[in-house]
Amino acid sequence: MAPADKRGRWYGMEGTVTAITRIPASILGGILWDHGFMREVIVIPIILELFAVYLC
């Protein structure tokens, strides 16, 4: 949907936002896992994915 001359910028911004969200999510998942919330660490991403698919 982005114009051809702006796609590089779009992909760069998308990659930056993805990295900014992945790093804290990994750290939070590790902390939760260490505190015994193993089931939640597995189930929450599945629920979020289903929610995202449902909205689109």
N, C-alpha and C positions, 0 to 999 in steps of 0.2 A: 504494500500500500504506500510505501515511501517512494518518492521520486528517485530515479536512478542516480542522480547526482548527489543525493543526500543519504544513500544507503550506508555508506561507510561510517558516517557519523552516527546513524541509528544503531548499527551493529556495535559500535564502540560504546555507546551509552548503555545499550542493553547488557553488554558484557560487564561493564562496571557495576551496574545495579545488581546483576546476578552475583558477582563476587562479593559485594557489600552485604548481601543477605545470606549467602552461603556460609561465610566465615562465622558470624555470630550464631547461626543456627547449628552449626557443627559443635561449637563450644557448648551451647546450651544443651544439646543432645547428649554430649559427653557428661556434663554435670548431672543431668537428670538420670542417666544410666548408672552413674556411680552412687547415686542416692536411692537406688532401688526402683526407679520408675521405668523399668525395661519395657513393659507392655505399652506404656504411653508413648515411648520413643518410637515404637514400631507403628502404632495405630494412628497417631496424630498426622503424620505425613500422608497416610492413605486417605484419611478423612479430608484433608486439605485438597488432595488431588481430585477426589470425587466431587468436592464442592466447586473446584475450578472447572471441571468438565461439565458439571450441571449448569453453571452460569454461561458457559460458551455454547 
